[in-house]
Amino acid sequence: MEKTVNYYMNLPYVLEMWRDEDGDWIVRVPLLKGLMTHGNTREHALEMLDEAMALWLEVALERGMEIPEPQVEKV
């Protein structure tokens, strides 16, 4: 099965979110090196992350990069 941007976008990646000294929200995906964005609200930061993540994944797939997937524990 060829993995697509949509495939990766639907995986349960862990996000880190915090506020910077100016009050903006910063969000990043630790497993996806360099993927970080921000917004003036949490909602805006998450919207920006969706766009940035899709672009990050598109470039990674075009370049044939290995894309890490989150590990999911089965209960």
Distance bins in CASP14 RR format, pairs under 12 A and 6 or more apart:
PFRMAT RR
TARGET T0000
AUTHOR 0000-0000-0000
RMODE 2
METHOD distances of the structure
MODEL  1
1 7 0 0 0 0 1 0 0 0 0 0 0
2 8 0 0 0 0 0 1 0 0 0 0 0
2 61 0 0 0 0 1 0 0 0 0 0 0
2 64 0 0 0 0 0 1 0 0 0 0 0
3 9 0 0 0 0 0 1 0 0 0 0 0
3 10 0 0 0 0 0 1 0 0 0 0 0
3 11 0 0 0 0 1 0 0 0 0 0 0
3 57 0 0 0 0 1 0 0 0 0 0 0
3 60 0 0 0 0 0 1 0 0 0 0 0
3 61 1 0 0 1 0 0 0 0 0 0 0
3 64 0 0 0 0 0 1 0 0 0 0 0
3 65 0 0 0 0 0 1 0 0 0 0 0
3 66 0 0 0 0 0 1 0 0 0 0 0
3 67 1 0 0 1 0 0 0 0 0 0 0
3 69 0 0 0 0 1 0 0 0 0 0 0
4 10 0 0 0 0 1 0 0 0 0 0 0
4 11 0 0 0 0 0 1 0 0 0 0 0
4 54 0 0 0 0 0 1 0 0 0 0 0
4 57 0 0 0 0 1 0 0 0 0 0 0
4 58 0 0 0 0 1 0 0 0 0 0 0
4 60 0 0 0 0 0 1 0 0 0 0 0
4 61 1 0 0 1 0 0 0 0 0 0 0
4 62 0 0 0 0 0 1 0 0 0 0 0
4 67 0 0 0 0 0 1 0 0 0 0 0
5 11 0 0 0 0 0 1 0 0 0 0 0
5 50 0 0 0 0 0 1 0 0 0 0 0
5 51 0 0 0 0 0 1 0 0 0 0 0
5 53 0 0 0 0 1 0 0 0 0 0 0
5 54 1 0 1 0 0 0 0 0 0 0 0
5 55 0 0 0 0 1 0 0 0 0 0 0
5 56 0 0 0 0 1 0 0 0 0 0 0
5 57 1 0 1 0 0 0 0 0 0 0 0
5 58 1 0 1 0 0 0 0 0 0 0 0
5 59 0 0 0 0 1 0 0 0 0 0 0
5 60 0 0 0 0 1 0 0 0 0 0 0
5 61 1 0 0 1 0 0 0 0 0 0 0
5 62 0 0 0 0 0 1 0 0 0 0 0
5 67 0 0 0 0 1 0 0 0 0 0 0
6 50 0 0 0 0 0 1 0 0 0 0 0
6 53 0 0 0 0 0 1 0 0 0 0 0
6 54 0 0 0 0 1 0 0 0 0 0 0
6 57 0 0 0 0 1 0 0 0 0 0 0
6 58 0 0 0 0 0 1 0 0 0 0 0
6 61 0 0 0 0 0 1 0 0 0 0 0
7 54 0 0 0 0 0 1 0 0 0 0 0
7 57 0 0 0 0 1 0 0 0 0 0 0
7 61 0 0 0 0 1 0 0 0 0 0 0
7 67 0 0 0 0 1 0 0 0 0 0 0
7 69 0 0 0 0 1 0 0 0 0 0 0
8 29 0 0 0 0 0 1 0 0 0 0 0
8 31 0 0 0 0 0 1 0 0 0 0 0
8 32 0 0 0 0 1 0 0 0 0 0 0
8 35 0 0 0 0 0 1 0 0 0 0 0
8 53 0 0 0 0 1 0 0 0 0 0 0
8 54 0 0 0 0 1 0 0 0 0 0 0
8 56 0 0 0 0 1 0 0 0 0 0 0
8 57 1 0 1 0 0 0 0 0 0 0 0
8 58 0 0 0 0 1 0 0 0 0 0 0
8 60 0 0 0 0 1 0 0 0 0 0 0
8 61 0 0 0 0 1 0 0 0 0 0 0
8 65 0 0 0 0 0 1 0 0 0 0 0
8 66 0 0 0 0 0 1 0 0 0 0 0
8 67 1 0 0 1 0 0 0 0 0 0 0
8 68 0 0 0 0 1 0 0 0 0 0 0
8 69 1 0 0 1 0 0 0 0 0 0 0
8 70 0 0 0 0 1 0 0 0 0 0 0
9 29 0 0 0 0 0 1 0 0 0 0 0
9 32 0 0 0 0 0 1 0 0 0 0 0
9 49 0 0 0 0 0 1 0 0 0 0 0
9 50 1 0 0 1 0 0 0 0 0 0 0
9 51 0 0 0 0 0 1 0 0 0 0 0
9 52 0 0 0 0 0 1 0 0 0 0 0
9 53 1 0 0 1 0 0 0 0 0 0 0
9 54 1 0 0 1 0 0 0 0 0 0 0
9 55 0 0 0 0 0 1 0 0 0 0 0
9 56 0 0 0 0 0 1 0 0 0 0 0
9 57 1 0 0 1 0 0 0 0 0 0 0
9 58 0 0 0 0 0 1 0 0 0 0 0
9 61 0 0 0 0 0 1 0 0 0 0 0
9 67 0 0 0 0 0 1 0 0 0 0 0
9 69 0 0 0 0 0 1 0 0 0 0 0
10 50 0 0 0 0 0 1 0 0 0 0 0
10 53 0 0 0 0 0 1 0 0 0 0 0
10 54 0 0 0 0 0 1 0 0 0 0 0
10 57 0 0 0 0 0 1 0 0 0 0 0
10 69 0 0 0 0 0 1 0 0 0 0 0
10 70 0 0 0 0 0 1 0 0 0 0 0
11 29 0 0 0 0 0 1 0 0 0 0 0
11 31 0 0 0 0 1 0 0 0 0 0 0
11 32 0 0 0 0 0 1 0 0 0 0 0
11 53 0 0 0 0 0 1 0 0 0 0 0
11 57 0 0 0 0 0 1 0 0 0 0 0
11 67 0 0 0 0 1 0 0 0 0 0 0
11 68 0 0 0 0 1 0 0 0 0 0 0
11 69 1 0 1 0 0 0 0 0 0 0 0
11 70 1 0 1 0 0 0 0 0 0 0 0
11 71 0 0 0 0 0 1 0 0 0 0 0
11 72 0 0 0 0 1 0 0 0 0 0 0
12 29 0 0 0 0 0 1 0 0 0 0 0
12 31 0 0 0 0 0 1 0 0 0 0 0
12 69 0 0 0 0 1 0 0 0 0 0 0
12 70 1 0 1 0 0 0 0 0 0 0 0
12 71 0 0 0 0 1 0 0 0 0 0 0
12 72 1 0 0 1 0 0 0 0 0 0 0
12 73 0 0 0 0 0 1 0 0 0 0 0
13 27 0 0 0 0 0 1 0 0 0 0 0
13 28 0 0 0 0 0 1 0 0 0 0 0
13 29 1 0 1 0 0 0 0 0 0 0 0
13 30 0 0 0 0 1 0 0 0 0 0 0
13 31 1 0 1 0 0 0 0 0 0 0 0
13 32 1 0 0 1 0 0 0 0 0 0 0
13 35 0 0 0 0 1 0 0 0 0 0 0
13 49 0 0 0 0 1 0 0 0 0 0 0
13 50 0 0 0 0 0 1 0 0 0 0 0
13 53 0 0 0 0 1 0 0 0 0 0 0
13 56 0 0 0 0 0 1 0 0 0 0 0
13 57 0 0 0 0 0 1 0 0 0 0 0
13 67 0 0 0 0 0 1 0 0 0 0 0
13 68 0 0 0 0 1 0 0 0 0 0 0
13 69 0 0 0 0 1 0 0 0 0 0 0
13 70 1 0 1 0 0 0 0 0 0 0 0
13 71 0 0 0 0 0 1 0 0 0 0 0
13 72 0 0 0 0 0 1 0 0 0 0 0
14 27 0 0 0 0 0 1 0 0 0 0 0
14 28 0 0 0 0 1 0 0 0 0 0 0
14 29 1 0 0 1 0 0 0 0 0 0 0
14 30 1 0 0 1 0 0 0 0 0 0 0
14 31 1 0 0 1 0 0 0 0 0 0 0
14 32 0 0 0 0 0 1 0 0 0 0 0
14 35 0 0 0 0 0 1 0 0 0 0 0
14 68 0 0 0 0 0 1 0 0 0 0 0
14 69 0 0 0 0 0 1 0 0 0 0 0
14 70 1 0 0 1 0 0 0 0 0 0 0
14 71 0 0 0 0 1 0 0 0 0 0 0
14 72 0 0 0 0 0 1 0 0 0 0 0
15 25 0 0 0 0 0 1 0 0 0 0 0
15 26 0 0 0 0 0 1 0 0 0 0 0
15 27 1 0 1 0 0 0 0 0 0 0 0
15 28 1 0 0 1 0 0 0 0 0 0 0
15 29 1 0 0 1 0 0 0 0 0 0 0
15 30 0 0 0 0 1 0 0 0 0 0 0
15 31 0 0 0 0 0 1 0 0 0 0 0
15 32 0 0 0 0 0 1 0 0 0 0 0
15 35 0 0 0 0 1 0 0 0 0 0 0
15 36 0 0 0 0 0 1 0 0 0 0 0
15 37 0 0 0 0 0 1 0 0 0 0 0
15 42 0 0 0 0 0 1 0 0 0 0 0
15 45 0 0 0 0 1 0 0 0 0 0 0
15 46 0 0 0 0 1 0 0 0 0 0 0
15 49 1 0 0 1 0 0 0 0 0 0 0
15 50 0 0 0 0 0 1 0 0 0 0 0
15 52 0 0 0 0 0 1 0 0 0 0 0
15 53 0 0 0 0 1 0 0 0 0 0 0
15 70 0 0 0 0 0 1 0 0 0 0 0
16 25 0 0 0 0 0 1 0 0 0 0 0
16 26 0 0 0 0 1 0 0 0 0 0 0
16 27 1 0 0 1 0 0 0 0 0 0 0
16 28 1 0 1 0 0 0 0 0 0 0 0
16 29 1 0 0 1 0 0 0 0 0 0 0
16 30 1 0 0 1 0 0 0 0 0 0 0
16 31 0 0 0 0 0 1 0 0 0 0 0
16 32 0 0 0 0 0 1 0 0 0 0 0
16 35 0 0 0 0 0 1 0 0 0 0 0
16 36 0 0 0 0 1 0 0 0 0 0 0
16 37 0 0 0 0 0 1 0 0 0 0 0
16 45 0 0 0 0 0 1 0 0 0 0 0
16 49 0 0 0 0 0 1 0 0 0 0 0
17 24 0 0 0 0 0 1 0 0 0 0 0
17 25 1 0 0 1 0 0 0 0 0 0 0
17 26 1 0 0 1 0 0 0 0 0 0 0
17 27 1 0 1 0 0 0 0 0 0 0 0
17 28 0 0 0 0 1 0 0 0 0 0 0
17 29 0 0 0 0 0 1 0 0 0 0 0
17 30 0 0 0 0 0 1 0 0 0 0 0
17 36 0 0 0 0 0 1 0 0 0 0 0
17 37 0 0 0 0 0 1 0 0 0 0 0
17 38 0 0 0 0 1 0 0 0 0 0 0
17 39 0 0 0 0 0 1 0 0 0 0 0
17 41 0 0 0 0 0 1 0 0 0 0 0
17 42 1 0 0 1 0 0 0 0 0 0 0
17 43 0 0 0 0 0 1 0 0 0 0 0
17 44 0 0 0 0 0 1 0 0 0 0 0
17 45 1 0 0 1 0 0 0 0 0 0 0
17 46 0 0 0 0 1 0 0 0 0 0 0
17 48 0 0 0 0 0 1 0 0 0 0 0
17 49 0 0 0 0 1 0 0 0 0 0 0
18 24 0 0 0 0 1 0 0 0 0 0 0
18 25 1 0 0 1 0 0 0 0 0 0 0
18 26 1 0 1 0 0 0 0 0 0 0 0
18 27 0 0 0 0 1 0 0 0 0 0 0
18 28 0 0 0 0 1 0 0 0 0 0 0
18 36 0 0 0 0 0 1 0 0 0 0 0
18 38 0 0 0 0 1 0 0 0 0 0 0
18 39 0 0 0 0 0 1 0 0 0 0 0
18 42 0 0 0 0 0 1 0 0 0 0 0
18 45 0 0 0 0 1 0 0 0 0 0 0
19 25 1 0 1 0 0 0 0 0 0 0 0
19 26 1 0 0 1 0 0 0 0 0 0 0
19 27 0 0 0 0 0 1 0 0 0 0 0
19 38 0 0 0 0 1 0 0 0 0 0 0
19 39 0 0 0 0 0 1 0 0 0 0 0
19 40 0 0 0 0 0 1 0 0 0 0 0
19 41 0 0 0 0 0 1 0 0 0 0 0
19 42 0 0 0 0 1 0 0 0 0 0 0
19 45 0 0 0 0 1 0 0 0 0 0 0
20 26 1 0 1 0 0 0 0 0 0 0 0
20 27 0 0 0 0 0 1 0 0 0 0 0
20 36 0 0 0 0 0 1 0 0 0 0 0
20 38 1 0 0 1 0 0 0 0 0 0 0
20 39 0 0 0 0 1 0 0 0 0 0 0
20 40 0 0 0 0 0 1 0 0 0 0 0
20 45 0 0 0 0 0 1 0 0 0 0 0
22 38 0 0 0 0 1 0 0 0 0 0 0
22 39 0 0 0 0 0 1 0 0 0 0 0
22 40 0 0 0 0 1 0 0 0 0 0 0
23 38 0 0 0 0 1 0 0 0 0 0 0
23 39 0 0 0 0 1 0 0 0 0 0 0
23 40 1 0 0 1 0 0 0 0 0 0 0
23 41 0 0 0 0 1 0 0 0 0 0 0
23 42 0 0 0 0 0 1 0 0 0 0 0
23 45 0 0 0 0 0 1 0 0 0 0 0
24 36 0 0 0 0 0 1 0 0 0 0 0
24 37 0 0 0 0 0 1 0 0 0 0 0
24 38 1 0 1 0 0 0 0 0 0 0 0
24 39 1 0 1 0 0 0 0 0 0 0 0
24 40 1 0 1 0 0 0 0 0 0 0 0
24 41 0 0 0 0 1 0 0 0 0 0 0
24 42 0 0 0 0 0 1 0 0 0 0 0
24 44 0 0 0 0 1 0 0 0 0 0 0
24 45 1 0 0 1 0 0 0 0 0 0 0
24 48 0 0 0 0 0 1 0 0 0 0 0
25 36 0 0 0 0 0 1 0 0 0 0 0
25 37 0 0 0 0 1 0 0 0 0 0 0
25 38 1 0 0 1 0 0 0 0 0 0 0
25 39 1 0 1 0 0 0 0 0 0 0 0
25 40 1 0 0 1 0 0 0 0 0 0 0
25 41 1 0 0 1 0 0 0 0 0 0 0
25 42 1 0 1 0 0 0 0 0 0 0 0
25 43 0 0 0 0 1 0 0 0 0 0 0
25 44 1 0 0 1 0 0 0 0 0 0 0
25 45 1 1 0 0 0 0 0 0 0 0 0
25 46 0 0 0 0 1 0 0 0 0 0 0
25 47 0 0 0 0 0 1 0 0 0 0 0
25 48 0 0 0 0 1 0 0 0 0 0 0
25 49 0 0 0 0 1 0 0 0 0 0 0
26 35 0 0 0 0 0 1 0 0 0 0 0
26 36 1 0 0 1 0 0 0 0 0 0 0
26 37 1 0 0 1 0 0 0 0 0 0 0
26 38 1 0 1 0 0 0 0 0 0 0 0
26 39 1 0 0 1 0 0 0 0 0 0 0
26 40 0 0 0 0 0 1 0 0 0 0 0
26 42 0 0 0 0 0 1 0 0 0 0 0
26 44 0 0 0 0 0 1 0 0 0 0 0
26 45 1 0 0 1 0 0 0 0 0 0 0
26 46 0 0 0 0 0 1 0 0 0 0 0
26 48 0 0 0 0 0 1 0 0 0 0 0
26 49 0 0 0 0 0 1 0 0 0 0 0
26 52 0 0 0 0 0 1 0 0 0 0 0
27 35 0 0 0 0 1 0 0 0 0 0 0
27 36 1 0 0 1 0 0 0 0 0 0 0
27 37 1 0 0 1 0 0 0 0 0 0 0
27 38 1 0 0 1 0 0 0 0 0 0 0
27 39 0 0 0 0 1 0 0 0 0 0 0
27 41 0 0 0 0 0 1 0 0 0 0 0
27 42 0 0 0 0 1 0 0 0 0 0 0
27 43 0 0 0 0 0 1 0 0 0 0 0
27 44 0 0 0 0 1 0 0 0 0 0 0
27 45 1 0 1 0 0 0 0 0 0 0 0
27 46 1 0 0 1 0 0 0 0 0 0 0
27 47 0 0 0 0 0 1 0 0 0 0 0
27 48 1 0 0 1 0 0 0 0 0 0 0
27 49 1 0 1 0 0 0 0 0 0 0 0
27 50 0 0 0 0 0 1 0 0 0 0 0
27 51 0 0 0 0 0 1 0 0 0 0 0
27 52 0 0 0 0 1 0 0 0 0 0 0
27 53 0 0 0 0 1 0 0 0 0 0 0
28 34 1 0 0 1 0 0 0 0 0 0 0
28 35 1 0 0 1 0 0 0 0 0 0 0
28 36 1 1 0 0 0 0 0 0 0 0 0
28 37 1 0 0 1 0 0 0 0 0 0 0
28 38 0 0 0 0 1 0 0 0 0 0 0
28 45 0 0 0 0 1 0 0 0 0 0 0
28 46 0 0 0 0 0 1 0 0 0 0 0
28 48 0 0 0 0 0 1 0 0 0 0 0
28 49 0 0 0 0 1 0 0 0 0 0 0
28 52 0 0 0 0 1 0 0 0 0 0 0
28 53 0 0 0 0 0 1 0 0 0 0 0
28 56 0 0 0 0 0 1 0 0 0 0 0
29 35 1 0 1 0 0 0 0 0 0 0 0
29 36 1 0 0 1 0 0 0 0 0 0 0
29 37 0 0 0 0 1 0 0 0 0 0 0
29 46 0 0 0 0 0 1 0 0 0 0 0
29 49 1 0 0 1 0 0 0 0 0 0 0
29 50 0 0 0 0 0 1 0 0 0 0 0
29 52 0 0 0 0 1 0 0 0 0 0 0
29 53 1 0 0 1 0 0 0 0 0 0 0
29 54 0 0 0 0 0 1 0 0 0 0 0
29 56 0 0 0 0 1 0 0 0 0 0 0
29 57 0 0 0 0 0 1 0 0 0 0 0
29 67 0 0 0 0 0 1 0 0 0 0 0
29 68 0 0 0 0 1 0 0 0 0 0 0
29 69 0 0 0 0 0 1 0 0 0 0 0
29 70 0 0 0 0 1 0 0 0 0 0 0
30 36 0 0 0 0 1 0 0 0 0 0 0
30 68 0 0 0 0 1 0 0 0 0 0 0
30 70 0 0 0 0 1 0 0 0 0 0 0
31 53 0 0 0 0 0 1 0 0 0 0 0
31 56 0 0 0 0 0 1 0 0 0 0 0
31 57 0 0 0 0 0 1 0 0 0 0 0
31 60 0 0 0 0 0 1 0 0 0 0 0
31 66 0 0 0 0 0 1 0 0 0 0 0
31 67 0 0 0 0 1 0 0 0 0 0 0
31 68 1 0 1 0 0 0 0 0 0 0 0
31 69 1 0 0 1 0 0 0 0 0 0 0
31 70 1 0 0 1 0 0 0 0 0 0 0
31 71 0 0 0 0 1 0 0 0 0 0 0
32 49 0 0 0 0 0 1 0 0 0 0 0
32 52 0 0 0 0 1 0 0 0 0 0 0
32 53 1 0 0 1 0 0 0 0 0 0 0
32 54 0 0 0 0 0 1 0 0 0 0 0
32 55 0 0 0 0 0 1 0 0 0 0 0
32 56 1 0 1 0 0 0 0 0 0 0 0
32 57 1 0 0 1 0 0 0 0 0 0 0
32 59 0 0 0 0 0 1 0 0 0 0 0
32 60 0 0 0 0 1 0 0 0 0 0 0
32 65 0 0 0 0 0 1 0 0 0 0 0
32 66 0 0 0 0 0 1 0 0 0 0 0
32 67 1 0 0 1 0 0 0 0 0 0 0
32 68 1 0 0 1 0 0 0 0 0 0 0
32 69 0 0 0 0 0 1 0 0 0 0 0
32 70 0 0 0 0 0 1 0 0 0 0 0
33 56 0 0 0 0 1 0 0 0 0 0 0
33 60 0 0 0 0 1 0 0 0 0 0 0
33 65 0 0 0 0 1 0 0 0 0 0 0
33 66 0 0 0 0 0 1 0 0 0 0 0
33 67 0 0 0 0 0 1 0 0 0 0 0
33 68 0 0 0 0 1 0 0 0 0 0 0
34 52 0 0 0 0 1 0 0 0 0 0 0
34 53 0 0 0 0 0 1 0 0 0 0 0
34 55 0 0 0 0 0 1 0 0 0 0 0
34 56 1 0 0 1 0 0 0 0 0 0 0
34 59 0 0 0 0 0 1 0 0 0 0 0
34 60 0 0 0 0 0 1 0 0 0 0 0
35 48 0 0 0 0 0 1 0 0 0 0 0
35 49 1 0 0 1 0 0 0 0 0 0 0
35 50 0 0 0 0 0 1 0 0 0 0 0
35 51 0 0 0 0 0 1 0 0 0 0 0
35 52 1 0 0 1 0 0 0 0 0 0 0
35 53 1 0 0 1 0 0 0 0 0 0 0
35 54 0 0 0 0 0 1 0 0 0 0 0
35 55 0 0 0 0 1 0 0 0 0 0 0
35 56 1 0 1 0 0 0 0 0 0 0 0
35 57 0 0 0 0 1 0 0 0 0 0 0
35 59 0 0 0 0 0 1 0 0 0 0 0
35 60 0 0 0 0 1 0 0 0 0 0 0
35 67 0 0 0 0 0 1 0 0 0 0 0
35 68 0 0 0 0 0 1 0 0 0 0 0
36 45 0 0 0 0 1 0 0 0 0 0 0
36 48 0 0 0 0 1 0 0 0 0 0 0
36 49 0 0 0 0 1 0 0 0 0 0 0
36 52 1 0 0 1 0 0 0 0 0 0 0
36 53 0 0 0 0 0 1 0 0 0 0 0
36 56 0 0 0 0 1 0 0 0 0 0 0
37 44 0 0 0 0 1 0 0 0 0 0 0
37 45 1 0 0 1 0 0 0 0 0 0 0
37 46 0 0 0 0 1 0 0 0 0 0 0
37 47 0 0 0 0 1 0 0 0 0 0 0
37 48 1 0 1 0 0 0 0 0 0 0 0
37 49 1 0 1 0 0 0 0 0 0 0 0
37 50 0 0 0 0 1 0 0 0 0 0 0
37 51 1 0 0 1 0 0 0 0 0 0 0
37 52 1 0 1 0 0 0 0 0 0 0 0
37 53 0 0 0 0 1 0 0 0 0 0 0
37 54 0 0 0 0 0 1 0 0 0 0 0
37 55 0 0 0 0 0 1 0 0 0 0 0
37 56 0 0 0 0 1 0 0 0 0 0 0
38 44 0 0 0 0 1 0 0 0 0 0 0
38 45 1 0 1 0 0 0 0 0 0 0 0
38 46 0 0 0 0 0 1 0 0 0 0 0
38 47 0 0 0 0 0 1 0 0 0 0 0
38 48 1 0 0 1 0 0 0 0 0 0 0
38 49 0 0 0 0 1 0 0 0 0 0 0
38 52 0 0 0 0 1 0 0 0 0 0 0
39 45 1 0 1 0 0 0 0 0 0 0 0
39 46 0 0 0 0 1 0 0 0 0 0 0
39 47 0 0 0 0 1 0 0 0 0 0 0
39 48 1 0 1 0 0 0 0 0 0 0 0
39 49 0 0 0 0 1 0 0 0 0 0 0
39 51 0 0 0 0 0 1 0 0 0 0 0
39 52 0 0 0 0 0 1 0 0 0 0 0
40 47 0 0 0 0 0 1 0 0 0 0 0
40 48 0 0 0 0 0 1 0 0 0 0 0
41 47 0 0 0 0 1 0 0 0 0 0 0
41 48 0 0 0 0 0 1 0 0 0 0 0
42 48 0 0 0 0 0 1 0 0 0 0 0
42 49 0 0 0 0 0 1 0 0 0 0 0
43 49 0 0 0 0 0 1 0 0 0 0 0
43 50 0 0 0 0 0 1 0 0 0 0 0
44 50 0 0 0 0 0 1 0 0 0 0 0
44 51 0 0 0 0 0 1 0 0 0 0 0
45 51 0 0 0 0 0 1 0 0 0 0 0
45 52 0 0 0 0 0 1 0 0 0 0 0
46 52 0 0 0 0 0 1 0 0 0 0 0
46 53 0 0 0 0 0 1 0 0 0 0 0
47 53 0 0 0 0 0 1 0 0 0 0 0
47 54 0 0 0 0 0 1 0 0 0 0 0
48 54 0 0 0 0 0 1 0 0 0 0 0
48 55 0 0 0 0 0 1 0 0 0 0 0
49 55 0 0 0 0 0 1 0 0 0 0 0
49 56 0 0 0 0 1 0 0 0 0 0 0
49 57 0 0 0 0 0 1 0 0 0 0 0
50 56 0 0 0 0 0 1 0 0 0 0 0
50 57 0 0 0 0 0 1 0 0 0 0 0
51 57 0 0 0 0 0 1 0 0 0 0 0
51 58 0 0 0 0 0 1 0 0 0 0 0
52 58 0 0 0 0 0 1 0 0 0 0 0
52 59 0 0 0 0 0 1 0 0 0 0 0
53 59 0 0 0 0 0 1 0 0 0 0 0
53 60 0 0 0 0 0 1 0 0 0 0 0
53 67 0 0 0 0 0 1 0 0 0 0 0
54 60 0 0 0 0 0 1 0 0 0 0 0
54 61 0 0 0 0 0 1 0 0 0 0 0
55 61 0 0 0 0 0 1 0 0 0 0 0
55 62 0 0 0 0 0 1 0 0 0 0 0
56 62 0 0 0 0 0 1 0 0 0 0 0
56 63 0 0 0 0 0 1 0 0 0 0 0
56 65 0 0 0 0 1 0 0 0 0 0 0
56 67 0 0 0 0 1 0 0 0 0 0 0
56 68 0 0 0 0 0 1 0 0 0 0 0
57 63 0 0 0 0 0 1 0 0 0 0 0
57 64 0 0 0 0 0 1 0 0 0 0 0
57 65 0 0 0 0 1 0 0 0 0 0 0
57 67 1 0 0 1 0 0 0 0 0 0 0
57 68 0 0 0 0 0 1 0 0 0 0 0
57 69 0 0 0 0 0 1 0 0 0 0 0
58 64 0 0 0 0 0 1 0 0 0 0 0
58 65 0 0 0 0 0 1 0 0 0 0 0
58 67 0 0 0 0 0 1 0 0 0 0 0
59 65 0 0 0 0 1 0 0 0 0 0 0
59 67 0 0 0 0 0 1 0 0 0 0 0
60 66 0 0 0 0 1 0 0 0 0 0 0
60 67 1 0 1 0 0 0 0 0 0 0 0
60 68 0 0 0 0 1 0 0 0 0 0 0
61 67 1 0 0 1 0 0 0 0 0 0 0
END
